[in-house]
């Protein structure tokens, strides 16, 4: 990432606030009104924890920044069809591929699928990985433009 890209990303995060993208993503993913209210009232860390808890039950999970592609594929597999799992397992990624690039590779493998995958930077040393309906990806990417892991 270039210095200019990093600066624009950092400025965007400061300008919009640290948890706004999580609440907006939760709205897009149809979290309950109670969950949304709790996230709005929570601290940044509590908001992220609530988001991760819900996502882990419905469409994704977290991966450590040191995870290898096969570990990330296992996290995503619980939310993919058998055909989709076979597509990401045949991705030609080596063990040195960083999680954001692995997720991008998996998404490329799923181009013909009705779902795609994304990775978000977290407030800690992990990534939030999600399996999302492909029709939601443009809006999700817009909401998370400063948080998509790169």
N, C-alpha and C positions, 0 to 999 in steps of 0.2 A: 504494500500500500504506500503510495507516495505521501510525502509530507502534506501536500495540498489536500489530498483525499482525507487523510487523517484529521487535519484541521477542520475541514468542512463537516466531517462526521462528528467530531467532538463538539463543535459549535452547535450543530443540530441537536445533539443530546441535551446540551445545556439549555438551549432555547425552548425545547418542548417539555423538558422535565424528565426525570428518570423513570417514572412509572406510567406516564401517559400512554406509551405504546402497549404496555401490558393490559391496561384497562380497555383500550380500543380493540386490541386483539381478542380479548375476552368477549367483548360485545359482538365482534364478527363471528366468533365461535359459539355463540348462543349460550354463554354461561347464564345461570339463573340470576334473577334480579337481586336475590340475597347475596350471592357470590360477588356480583358487581358492586353492590353497596359496600360490602366488607372490604373489597380491594380499594375502593376510592377512599375509604376512611383509614386504611392501614398505612404504616410506614412503607418506605420503598422496599425494604427487605421482606416485610410481612406480605406485601402485595406480590412480590416475586414468588415467595413460598406458596402462596395461595394459587397463583397461576400454575406453577409447576405441579402442585398436588392435583389440580383438576386435569391438566394436560396428561399427566402420568396415568390417569384412569381412562382417558378418552382418545388420545391421538399422538402420544409421544412420551418423552422423558428427558432425562439429563444424561450427558456424557462428559466425562472428565476431559480436560484439554489435551491429555496424553493418550486418549483412547485410539485404538487402531480401527481401521475400517470394518473389520469383521465384528468387532464389539458394537460399533454403531449400528451395523446392519441387524444385529440381534435385538437391539433396543427398538428399532423401527419395525422389525418383523411381526411383533405382536399386533400391529395395526395395519398390516398389509395382507392382501390375498396371497395365496400360494403362488400364483403366477407372478405377482409383483415381487415376492421374496426371491424367486428364482432369477428375476431380472437384475436385482441389485447384487445377488451373490455372484453373478457372472461378470460384474464390473471388474475391470482390470486396474485395480488400485493396489499399490504396494503398502507394506506395513509402515512406511515413512510418510504416508499421505496424512496431512493434518485433518482434524475433524471437519472444518468448514469445506475443504476441498473434497473430502469424501462425500459429504452430503450433496454438494453440487454434482459430483459424479453420479451419485444414486439418482438424483432428480433427472439428470440427462438420460439415464437408463430407463426411467419411467415415463419418458415423453409421450408414449402412446397410451399411457394409463390414465384413468380418470382422476388419479391423485398424484400429488407431488410431495416433495419433502423440503423442509427449510431448517436452518439452524440459526438461532439467535444468540448473541452474546448475553451473558448473564452479569449480575453484579459481582459474582465470585469467579472462581477458576474453573467453571464448567460452561457447557453450551446447553441450550434447550433445543431439542430436536423434535420436529413435528411432522406428522403425515396429514396433509390437508387436501380437501377436494380441489382439483385443478382450477375450477372456476373462481375459487376464493383467492388464489395466489396473487393476482394483480393487486387487489385491495390490501391483502396481507403485506405484500412487499412495500406498498405505499406507506402503510401505517408504520412499518418497521424499517424504513429506509436507512435510519441511522443505527440500527441494531442488528441487521442481518450480518451474520458472521462471515467474514471474508478472509 
